[in-house]
Amino acid sequence: MRKPFIAGNWKMYKTVAQALELVAGLKQTLGDVLTMELAVCPPATALAAVSGALAGSNIGVGAQNMYWKDEGAFTGESSPVMVKELAQYVILGHSERRQFFGETDETVNLKLKAALAHGITPIVCIGESLEQNKAGETVSFVGGQMRGAFAGIPAEDAAKVVLAYEPIWAIGTGLTATPEDANRIIKEAIRDVLTAFYDTATAEAIRVQYGGSVKPDNMADFIVMPEIDGALVGGASLKVDSFTAIVKNALAALK
């Protein structure tokens, strides 16, 4: 049985003071949640403060990106050694990183290997554009991202990865894939590809989140789908009330 996992991606929002205010509220409202894995992913400037504030709590901490080298002359980057001091998770290959900062399937693969080598749980983002979706290319494109991300990674390591299916056209637009469509795509483009790449047991072990305009009023519809194991939440994770409602509605739907 895969444990549900909801994570909040704060993107480029929240000063240190604002971040601490937010996590203080989340500790109060979500501090008793034990049947679901929870995490927040603040910007790098707030990572240390949030990590300290959440130490010993039921809410984990994730970085939004990292480089694949342990150290070196890579100005502006954070290494897996640095990330591991402050976080248990790292988001890799988010569509915004791919679109604006040149992330590729090859660099995602390098970062994924580095995260696994250092015991950091990677949250690998995959998803298609609106044009690809309308052209019926979703399964082939997302499947290609999958093959690129997992190249050279053995099954025992692959099972530790969390995937986030985020259709690019649904991020920050207010549009969402229907729960049924997301469930079908995850089955056909993710689990079936993993089964072919590894085996059925590995494919079934990997948790897959849905991301893309996740809100309190649609979370329950997604979490009850058999292939969806949680959510990577964007804008709705920036407020205590909305992120709490997403988690609580998911918990209620799973009872």
Backbone as a ProteinNet text record, in pm:
[ID]
protein_1_A
[PRIMARY]
MRKPFIAGNWKMYKTVAQALELVAGLKQTLGDVLTMELAVCPPATALAAVSGALAGSNIGVGAQNMYWKDEGAFTGESSPVMVKELAQYVILGHSERRQFFGETDETVNLKLKAALAHGITPIVCIGESLEQNKAGETVSFVGGQMRGAFAGIPAEDAAKVVLAYEPIWAIGTGLTATPEDANRIIKEAIRDVLTAFYDTATAEAIRVQYGGSVKPDNMADFIVMPEIDGALVGGASLKVDSFTAIVKNALAALK
[TERTIARY]
84.8	0	88.8	68.9	148.3	93.3	182	138.9	114	-2.5	-30.5	69.8	99.8	202.7	159.2	143.5	109.4	222.5	275.2	384.7	346	394.3	369.1	493.9	483.1	592.9	568.7	647.7	625.5	681.8	759	818.6	894.2	888.8	964.8	874.8	824.9	741.6	791.5	767.4	792.7	935.6	940.8	1063.8	1082.7	1194.3	1216.3	1107.9	1077.2	974.5	838.8	803.6	675.6	672.7	785.6	794.4	774.7	837.1	824	681.5	617.3	477.5	388.7	414.2	334.9	354.7	478.7	499.4	451.1	454.8	399.5	250.6	181.6	39.5	13.7	95.5	76.9	102.6	198.1	223	101.2	30.6	-88.7	-204.2	-223.1	-340.7	-318.9	-192.9	-165.5	-75.2	-48.9	45.4	2.9	-124.1	-172.8	-190.5	-148.2	-165.4	-49.8	-81	22.5	2.9	-116.4	-144.5	-108.9	-62.1	-25.2	109	194.7	323.8	303.2	365.1	350	487.2	497.2	622.3	594.3	683.4	680.5	816.6	814.5	937.5	954.5	1021.5	1039.3	1151.2	1162.8	1278.2	1407.3	1519	1647.6	1682.8	1644.1	1679.1	1610.8	1498.3	1423.2	1440.2	1519.2	1529.5	1582.7	1687.6	1747.1	1650.1	1584.2	1491.4	1372.5	1317.3	1202.7	1243.2	1360.7	1410	1420.5	1471.8	1482.3	1347	1254.7	1121.8	1042	1066	989.2	1061.7	1179.8	1255.9	1172.6	1166	1091.5	942.1	894.4	750.6	716.2	589.2	542.8	545.9	596.9	602.4	747.1	773.9	908.6	940.5	1065.1	1112.8	1178.9	1149.7	1211.1	1273.8	1380.7	1438.6	1369.6	1376.5	1309.1	1397.7	1526.1	1619.4	1753.8	1843.8	1982	2068.4	2198.4	2292.3	2333.4	2400.6	2435.1	2575.2	2659.3	2794.6	2795.1	2884.1	2893.3	2950.8	3038.4	3097	3163.8	3205.9	3276.2	3243.3	3299.9	3282.8	3155	3041	2910.6	2827.5	2859.3	2798.7	2645.7	2586.4	2441.2	2372.9	2449	2388.4	2402.1	2318.4	2326.6	2353.2	2447.5	2484.6	2396.2	2394.1	2318.2	2368.6	2497.4	2552.2	2490.3	2476.9	2417.6	2268.9	2200.1	2056.2	2025.6	2106	2079.2	2086.9	2165.5	2174.1	2041.1	1958.7	1840	1708.6	1714.2	1590.6	1595.2	1477.8	1464.6	1422.9	1370.6	1319.4	1382.4	1374.5	1413.5	1326	1271.7	1195	1292.9	1273.8	1361.8	1280.5	1328.7	1267.4	1131.8	1103.6	976	967.3	847.5	831	884.6	878.8	933.8	1085.9	1149.2	1293.6	1327.7	1245.5	1269.3	1247.7	1141.1	1104.9	1198.7	1230.9	1303.7	1454	1495.7	1635	1708.4	1653.3	1724.9	1736.4	1651.2	1654.3	1615.3	1684.6	1656.1	1637.2	1592.6	1580.5	1716.8	1823	1957.4	2001.3	1975.1	2015.4	1926.7	1800.1	1712.6	1766.9	1811.8	1868.2	1992.7	2080.6	2201.1	2164.1	2067.6	2025.2	1954.6	1875.9	1806.3	1906.4	2007.8	2111.1	2182.4	2210.8	2279.5	2191.8	2063.3	1972.5	1965.8	1949.9	1942.2	2072.5	2184.5	2313.9	2332.5	2267.2	2281.5	2161.2	2071.5	1959.3	1852.5	1843.7	1740.1	1627.6	1503.9	1390.9	1359.4	1375.6	1347.6	1199.6	1148.9	1014.6	1035.3	1022.5	1054.1	926.8	929.7	812.5	814.7	700.6	683.5	548.3	534.9	407.1	418.9	307.4	304.6	245.9	270.6	214	70.9	0.7	-136.1	-136.8	-38	-29.5	-9.5	78.2	102.5	-21.2	-90.2	-212.1	-318	-338.3	-440.1	-404.4	-274.5	-228.9	-226.7	-265.7	-266.9	-129.6	-33.7	104.5	143	44.8	74.2	148.3	96.4	154.4	296.8	319.2	453.6	550.9	506.7	596.9	631.1	529.7	554.1	632.1	601.2	678	824.7	850.8	989.3	1059.6	989.6	1046.8	1080.5	992	1013.7	1140.3	1152	1269.2	1398.3	1393.8	1511.9	1549.6	1450	1476.5	1535.7	1487.1	1526.1	1640.5	1699.1	1807.9	1922.8	1960.5	2073.6	2045.4	1920.5	1885.1	1825.9	1884.5	1834.3	1698.8	1627.7	1491.4	1484.9	1582.6	1577	1586.6	1655.2	1660.7	1537.3	1489.9	1372.5	1251.7	1239.3	1124.7	1120.4	1232.6	1239.9	1196.7	1175.9	1144.3	996.2	965.8	828.4	816	709.2	683.9	567.5	574.8	464.9	422.1	303.1	250.2	183.7	246.4	196	179.9	59.4	38.5	70	161.7	210.6	96.4	-2.3	-113.7	-206.4	-185.7	-270.6	-200.6	-75.6	-0.5	-25.8	-90.5	-114.2	-216	-289.1	-384.2	-528.4	-552.2	-688.8	-749.9	-683.6	-728.8	-674.5	-749.5	-701.2	-740.2	-657.3	-699	-811.8	-903.4	-1004.9	-937.3	-989.7	-930.4	-919.6	-1021.1	-1019.6	-907.9	-890	-783.5	-646	-628.3	-499.7	-470	-570.6	-553.5	-513.8	-580.1	-549.1	-407.2	-368.6	-234.9	-128	-151.4	-54.4	-40.9	-152.5	-147.4	-71.9	-106.7	-53.7	87	112.3	239.8	342.8	298.5	392.1	404.4	297.4	309.9	339.4	273.9	300.7	443.6	493.8	632.5	728.7	699.6	784.3	782.6	666.8	657	745.3	741.6	824.1	972.8	1003.2	1141.5	1200.3	1116.1	1159.5	1075.1	971.7	879.4	755.2	654.5	527.2	542.9	621.2	637.2	698.6	798.9	862.4	764	692.4	595.1	487	445.9	340.3	391.2	520.5	576.9	595.3	614.2	645	519.5	529.5	416.6	412.5	291.1	272.2	173.9	222.7	138.1	77.9	-34	-86.9	-57.5	-23.7	-1.8	-57.9	-107.2	-163.2	-295.6	-290.5	-411.2	-488.1	-414.4	-478.4	-532.9	-657.5	-725.8	-805.1	-850.2	-929.8	-1052.3	-1114.9	-1239.7	-1222	-1098.8	-1081.8	-988.5	-925.7	-829	-892.2	-1011	-1075.4	-1100	-1135.1	-1162.8	-1037.1	-921.9	-797.1	-746.4	-751.4	-688.4	-758.1	-885.6	-955.8	-926.5	-861.3	-823.6	-716.1	-726.3	-636.2	-489.3	-458.1	-318.3	-257.5	-337.8	-291.3	-267.9	-147.8	-107.2	-89.7	-137.1	-121.4	-112.7	-47.5	-42	84.3	132.8	233.9	159.2	142.6	53.9	134.5	89.7	157.2	96.9	21.1	-30.6	-110.6	-186.3	-269.5	-189	-57.7	26.1	83.1	51.9	111.2	30.9	-83.4	-166.8	-203.3	-204.2	-235.4	-372	-471.7	-608.6	-623.9	-571.4	-592.3	-512.1	-387.4	-308.9	-367.1	-409.6	-472.7	-599.2	-680.1	-804.7	-776.3	-671.8	-635.2	-602.2	-521.3	-482.4	-603.3	-681.1	-797	-900.1	-922.6	-1018.6	-969.1	-837.2	-779.5	-795.8	-768.3	-782.7	-926.5	-1021.8	-1163.7	-1204.8	-1153	-1189.4	-1134.1	-1023.8	-958.9	-1014.6	-1099	-1154.3	-1250.2
-119.4	0	125.1	210.4	333	439.2	499.9	602.1	733.1	793.4	920.3	1027.9	1117.2	1218.5	1349.6	1451.7	1585.1	1680.3	1748.4	1843.4	1978.8	2083.8	2219	2278.7	2320.6	2387.7	2538.2	2606.9	2750.3	2836.9	2776.3	2850.1	2973.8	3086.2	3203.7	3297.5	3243.6	3319.7	3297	3392.7	3390	3432	3540.4	3576.9	3481	3490.4	3403.4	3424.5	3549.7	3578.6	3522.9	3540.2	3489	3336.5	3276.9	3130.6	3074.3	3137.4	3090.3	3107.3	3213.4	3233.9	3124.5	3089.6	2986.5	2849.8	2810.2	2676.6	2669.2	2781.6	2781.6	2749.9	2806.8	2777.8	2635.1	2583	2445.4	2344.4	2373.2	2282.9	2275.7	2385.8	2387.4	2310.4	2329.7	2270.7	2127.9	2091	1959.3	1872.3	1917.9	1848.3	1708.8	1675.3	1543.3	1446.7	1487.9	1403.5	1303.7	1176.1	1072.7	968	962.7	860.5	907.3	1030.3	1087.4	1157.4	1142.2	1210.4	1354.5	1448.5	1590.6	1655.5	1753.6	1828.3	1965.6	2059.1	2191.2	2215.5	2287.6	2313.6	2464.9	2528.1	2673.2	2712.5	2841.9	2887.2	2866.6	2865.8	2833.1	2925.7	3051.7	3147.3	3115.6	3044.7	3012.9	2868	2792.4	2648.6	2618.1	2686.3	2659.4	2694.1	2808.3	2851.6	2757.3	2717.6	2627.2	2489.5	2444.5	2315.6	2314.9	2422.1	2431.8	2436.8	2511.5	2527.7	2397.8	2313.6	2189.6	2067.1	2085.5	1973.3	1899.6	1768.2	1687.6	1683.2	1752	1753.6	1647	1637.9	1541.4	1599.2	1720.8	1786.5	1790.8	1728.6	1726	1851.3	1861.4	1979.7	1934.7	2007.2	1978.1	2101	2081.3	2188.2	2187.5	2300	2310.3	2271.5	2251.2	2217.6	2187.6	2126.4	2111	2074.1	2089.5	2048.4	1904.3	1839.9	1698.9	1675.8	1778.2	1763.7	1792.3	1726.4	1746.1	1882.4	1935	2066.6	2113	2239.5	2288.1	2432.2	2480.2	2619.4	2632.3	2623.5	2630.9	2739.2	2863	2977.7	2971.9	2992.9	2998	2864.9	2756.5	2624.3	2570.5	2471.8	2401.5	2254.8	2196.7	2057	1963.8	1834.7	1739.6	1732.7	1754	1754.3	1868.8	1985.8	2101.6	2080.6	2026.9	2005	1905.4	1799.6	1694.1	1745	1850.8	1909.1	1969.5	2010.3	2089.6	2027.1	1928.5	1877.5	1727	1667.9	1524.6	1496.6	1599.6	1585.1	1691.1	1665.7	1768.7	1753.7	1866.1	1868	1874.3	1787.9	1784.5	1791.2	1870.5	1872.9	1938.9	2032.9	2104.5	2172.9	2182.5	2238.6	2380.9	2455.2	2591.2	2588	2489.6	2472.5	2431.3	2346.9	2303.7	2419.9	2497.3	2604.2	2724.2	2766.9	2892.7	2876.5	2758.7	2742.9	2627.1	2578.6	2482.6	2342	2306.2	2168.9	2071.2	1959.5	1857.5	1721.8	1625.1	1489.3	1438.8	1479.1	1434.5	1494.5	1624	1684.4	1634.8	1609	1550.2	1414.3	1336.6	1204.8	1215.8	1310.1	1330.6	1372.3	1461.2	1507.7	1396.1	1317.8	1206	1105.8	1072.7	980.8	1038.4	1168.2	1232.1	1231.9	1261.5	1260.7	1122.7	1020.6	884.3	843.4	884	849.3	910.9	1024.2	1093.4	1071.4	982.8	951	1058.3	1141.6	1244.4	1190.1	1204.3	1155.2	1253.7	1211.1	1301.8	1302.9	1420.9	1436.8	1482.1	1390.3	1417.5	1457.5	1576.8	1630	1594.3	1554.3	1521.6	1574.1	1603.7	1653.9	1715.6	1721.6	1765.8	1905.5	1967.9	2098.9	2083.1	2194.9	2191.2	2143	2187.8	2147.8	1996.4	1942.6	1798	1721	1775.7	1711.8	1706.7	1820.5	1826.8	1740.1	1722.1	1640.9	1491.9	1455.7	1315.1	1258	1345.8	1303.5	1285.5	1293.8	1291.1	1164.5	1049.6	923.6	907.3	938.3	921.6	1022.5	1146.4	1248.9	1221.1	1197.9	1171.4	1041.2	942.9	819.1	842	931	965.6	1034.8	1124.1	1188.9	1084.5	986.9	880.9	801.7	761.6	682.2	761.1	890.9	974.7	990.6	1011.2	1032.9	909.6	790	666.6	591.6	648.6	580.3	546.6	419.5	376.8	364	374.5	365.3	226.7	150.2	15	16.9	-92.6	-101.8	-68.9	-115.2	-92.1	56.2	134.1	278.8	347.2	298.7	358.6	357.6	253.1	241	351	420.3	526.6	662.9	669.4	796.5	828.5	957.4	1006.7	1080.5	1054.7	1124.4	1221.1	1333.4	1429.1	1452.1	1401.9	1428.5	1565.1	1658.7	1796.1	1839.2	1826.2	1878.1	2027.5	2068.4	2206.6	2306	2267.6	2358.6	2378.8	2300.5	2312.8	2381.8	2425.2	2486.3	2635.5	2681	2823.5	2884.4	2800.5	2852.5	2844.8	2767.6	2743.1	2623.7	2576.2	2457.2	2333.2	2226.6	2100.4	1986.3	1884.3	1760	1701.9	1630.5	1564.5	1453	1418.3	1308.1	1180.3	1153.9	1032.5	1037	1152.9	1167.2	1154.4	1221.1	1212.7	1069.4	998.8	859.7	772.8	794	716.6	744.1	871.5	907.1	848.6	855.7	798.3	647.9	581.5	437.3	408.1	478.9	446	500.6	622.1	688	672.4	631.6	622.5	478.6	422.7	287.5	182.2	192.2	93.6	105.7	229.7	250.3	194.8	219.3	166.4	13.6	-43.8	-189.2	-246.1	-181.1	-226.6	-203.6	-94.4	-56.4	-142.1	-173.5	-252.6	-379.5	-369.6	-480.8	-425.8	-509.2	-464.8	-418.9	-491.2	-456.5	-317.9	-287.3	-155	-46.7	-71.4	26.6	54.1	-49.3	-32.6	30.8	23.9	79.6	230.9	284.4	426.9	510.9	611.2	700.3	808.2	838.6	940.9	1045.5	1167.5	1280.3	1343.8	1412.6	1498.2	1643.2	1723.4	1865.4	1946.2	2064.2	2150.5	2207.2	2325.9	2392.8	2304.3	2237.1	2159.7	2255.8	2235.5	2323.9	2240.6	2303.3	2228.3	2161.1	2226.6	2171.2	2062.4	2036.5	1925.8	1815.7	1836.6	1738.7	1602.5	1598.5	1470.8	1388.8	1455.5	1385.3	1318.9	1382.1	1324.8	1210.9	1231	1135.7	999.9	994.2	865.3	784	844.6	770.4	666.2	545.9	437.9	459.6	537.8	558.4	684.6	766.9	895.9	884	918	896.4	1024.9	1136.5	1262.3	1377.3	1485.4	1604.6	1684.8	1750.2	1854.1	1984.1	2059.6	2176.1	2302.9	2390.6	2517.5	2629.7	2717.8	2837.7	2813.8	2705.8	2677.4	2633.1	2612.2	2574.9	2696.8	2816.2	2938.7	2998.5	2939.1	2986	2868.8	2895.2	2789.8	2729	2813.8	2764	2672.7	2714.2	2635.6	2505.8	2510.1	2386.6	2289.5	2341.4	2256.7	2192.2	2270.3	2216.9	2107.9	2125.1	2021.8	1891.2	1899	1779.3	1716.5	1796.9	1744.5	1682.6	1746.4	1691.1	1560.4	1549.7	1424	1314.1	1346.7	1248.6	1198.3	1291.6	1254.4	1164.8	1192.6	1114.1	972.3	954.9	823.9	734.8	790	710.6	604.6
0	0	0	-98.8	-108.3	-13.2	66.5	160.3	87.2	103.7	36.2	76.9	-17.6	3.8	-61.6	21	-29.8	5.7	-95.6	-75.6	-132.6	-69.3	-116.5	-179.1	-303.9	-373.6	-368.2	-286.3	-266.8	-378.6	-466.5	-578.5	-526.8	-597.5	-554.6	-474.1	-363.1	-270.7	-128.1	-43.1	101.1	139.8	214.6	283.8	400.6	469.1	584.2	689.3	718.5	819.7	778.4	652.3	603.6	604.4	572.5	572.3	712.5	809.1	947	998.6	957.9	996.5	937.6	812.7	747	812.3	837.4	894.5	1038.8	1111.1	1247.1	1242.4	1146	1129.9	1088.7	998.3	951.6	1062.5	1148.6	1261.9	1353	1367	1451.6	1387.1	1256.2	1190.8	1143	1116.2	1058.6	1145.4	1265.2	1351.4	1393.1	1376.3	1417.9	1300	1180.6	1061.6	1053.1	1070	1070	961.1	901.9	800.9	660.5	649	520.6	534.2	434.9	434.4	388.5	458.2	426.2	413.7	325.5	312	254.8	283.9	222	158.1	46.2	-29.1	-44.9	51.5	47	-48.6	-79.9	-158.3	-80.9	-152	-90.7	25.6	16.1	122.2	254	249.1	371.2	413.8	339.7	364.9	504.9	546.2	677.4	789.9	778	883.3	893.5	780.5	780.4	832.4	793.1	841	993	1049.5	1194.2	1261.6	1202.6	1261.9	1258.6	1158.3	1144.6	1199.4	1253.3	1308.8	1413.9	1400.9	1496	1472.8	1371.2	1343.2	1239.4	1205.9	1105.4	964.3	949.7	818.4	771.8	659	604	525.2	482.7	410.2	280.5	172.9	45.1	-16.9	-92.2	-173.5	-309.3	-379.3	-508.3	-626.2	-600	-706.7	-642.5	-716.7	-673.5	-793.4	-778.4	-881.9	-853.2	-948.5	-929	-875.2	-870.8	-817.5	-666.9	-595.2	-450.5	-413.9	-496.8	-472.3	-602.2	-604.3	-722.2	-753.9	-863.9	-905.6	-988.8	-920.2	-984.6	-914.7	-947	-879.3	-884.7	-768.3	-759.6	-739.1	-741.4	-727.4	-584.7	-552.7	-424	-452.4	-379.3	-402.4	-320	-354.6	-272.7	-129.7	-108.2	28.2	108.7	45	111.7	137.4	36.2	49	159.7	168.5	267	410.1	434.3	568.5	612.6	514.7	546	501.8	413.7	354.9	335.9	334.4	308	163.8	95.8	-39.5	-130.2	-261.3	-357.8	-482.1	-528.2	-652.8	-769.7	-867.6	-984.1	-1113.3	-1208.3	-1340.2	-1348.2	-1256.2	-1265.8	-1401.8	-1455.7	-1590	-1600.1	-1490.5	-1493.4	-1503.5	-1441.5	-1455.2	-1599.1	-1656.2	-1793.6	-1891.2	-1869	-1962.4	-1954.3	-1832.2	-1814.9	-1790.8	-1745.6	-1703.2	-1770.7	-1879.5	-1961.4	-1907.4	-1812.2	-1760.3	-1870.5	-1877.1	-1977.8	-1911.1	-1987.8	-1934.5	-1886.2	-1955.1	-1917.9	-1784.1	-1762.1	-1634.3	-1520.3	-1550.5	-1448.1	-1405.8	-1501.6	-1473.5	-1384.9	-1414.4	-1332.9	-1190.3	-1177.5	-1045.5	-968.3	-1040	-975.9	-919	-996.1	-947	-825.2	-826.5	-713.6	-588.9	-606.4	-491.3	-427.4	-509.3	-457	-388.6	-445	-386.6	-248.7	-225.1	-97.3	-4.3	-40.5	47.1	54.3	-47.9	-56	-142.8	-100.2	-179.1	-290.4	-415.8	-526.9	-563.9	-594.6	-649.6	-793.8	-887.4	-1027.1	-1101.6	-1161.1	-1230	-1378	-1428	-1569	-1614	-1742.4	-1791.4	-1929.6	-1998.9	-2137.3	-2151.6	-2266.7	-2297	-2348.7	-2360.1	-2412	-2557	-2634.8	-2775.2	-2786.9	-2703	-2705.3	-2660.8	-2562.4	-2514.2	-2624.1	-2691.9	-2796.3	-2916.2	-2938.2	-3052.1	-3021.2	-2900	-2862.4	-2835.5	-2800.6	-2781.1	-2633.7	-2544.9	-2402.1	-2360.1	-2398	-2352.3	-2405	-2532.2	-2587.8	-2528.2	-2507.2	-2454.1	-2308.1	-2225.7	-2083.8	-2067.3	-2149.6	-2145.1	-2177.2	-2271.5	-2304	-2189.2	-2121.1	-2002.4	-1896	-1882.5	-1785	-1817	-1942	-1981.6	-1963	-1993.9	-1976	-1829.8	-1745.9	-1603.2	-1536.6	-1573.8	-1505.2	-1573.2	-1675.6	-1746.6	-1651.8	-1648.5	-1567.1	-1418.6	-1378	-1235.5	-1208.3	-1117	-1088.8	-1019.6	-1028.5	-975.1	-826.2	-748.8	-603.8	-570.2	-653.7	-634	-691.5	-804.1	-868.6	-775.9	-695.2	-605.5	-499.3	-478.8	-378.3	-433.8	-564.5	-630.1	-616.7	-600.1	-608.6	-741.8	-813.6	-939.6	-922.2	-991.6	-991.6	-1135.4	-1170	-1303.7	-1302.2	-1373.5	-1378.9	-1524.5	-1579	-1714.6	-1716.3	-1803.6	-1802.5	-1819.8	-1898.6	-1926.1	-1805.7	-1701.1	-1582.2	-1466.3	-1485.7	-1376.5	-1372.8	-1265.8	-1246.9	-1341.7	-1414.5	-1512.9	-1465.8	-1360.3	-1318.4	-1390.1	-1496.7	-1567.7	-1498	-1501.7	-1445.9	-1537.9	-1538.7	-1601.8	-1517.3	-1578.9	-1497.5	-1419	-1303.9	-1226.9	-1309.1	-1391.4	-1473.1	-1578	-1640.8	-1740.4	-1675.7	-1561.6	-1491.7	-1451.8	-1403.3	-1362.6	-1482.2	-1595.6	-1716.5	-1766	-1767.4	-1815.5	-1723.8	-1594.5	-1499.9	-1522.1	-1549.9	-1577.5	-1707	-1814	-1946.2	-1970.2	-1923	-1954	-1843.8	-1725.7	-1613.6	-1564.6	-1511.9	-1454.9	-1561.8	-1677.5	-1782.6	-1834.4	-1843.7	-1887.1	-1782.5	-1654.8	-1547.4	-1545.4	-1572.5	-1576.7	-1687.3	-1803.1	-1915	-1887.4	-1819.6	-1791.3	-1679.3	-1580.8	-1463.7	-1450.8	-1368.9	-1347.8	-1279.1	-1265.7	-1208.5	-1064.1	-985.5	-843.6	-827.2	-907.2	-900.1	-942.6	-1051.3	-1100.1	-996.6	-925.7	-825.4	-696.5	-673.2	-549.5	-555.5	-675.7	-691.2	-673.8	-587.3	-565.3	-673.4	-718.8	-821.9	-771.6	-759.3	-720.9	-846.2	-827.5	-934.3	-897.7	-996.5	-973.7	-1088.5	-1058.9	-1162	-1116.8	-1053.5	-1002.7	-904.9	-815.7	-708.7	-604.4	-566.3	-471.4	-371.1	-261.5	-163.8	-224.4	-322.5	-374.4	-479.5	-524.8	-620	-570.2	-454.1	-404.3	-381.5	-324	-293.2	-419.4	-529.2	-654.2	-710.4	-688.6	-738.9	-648.7	-518.6	-427.2	-426.8	-465.7	-466.2	-592.6	-690.2	-811	-775.8	-826.5	-782.6	-815.4	-918.7	-956.7	-896.1	-829.1	-776	-626.4	-583.8	-444.5	-364.2	-417.6	-345.9	-443.1	-400.3	-484.3	-457.9	-563.6	-550.1	-572.9	-466.5	-465.8	-484.1	-571.5	-595.2	-513.6	-579.7	-515.2	-388.5	-385.4	-268	-146.2	-164.6	-48.9	22.2	-28.8	26.3	141.5	171.7	281.7	371.9	500.1	596.8	569.1	549.2	534.4	413.5	298.7	177	177.6	224.5	227.6	330	443.7	544.9	490.1	419.1	363.2	260.4	179.9	82.7	153.8	258	331.9	401.1	467.8	540.7	446.4	331.5	235.1	176.2	156.2	108.2	212	336.7	443.8	454.7	444.8	455.4	339.5	221	103	110	179.7	186.7	297.8	383	492.7	441.8
[MASK]
+++++++++++++++++++++++++++++++++++++++++++++++++++++++++++++++++++++++++++++++++++++++++++++++++++++++++++++++++++++++++++++++++++++++++++++++++++++++++++++++++++++++++++++++++++++++++++++++++++++++++++++++++++++++++++++++++++++++++++++++++++++++++++++++

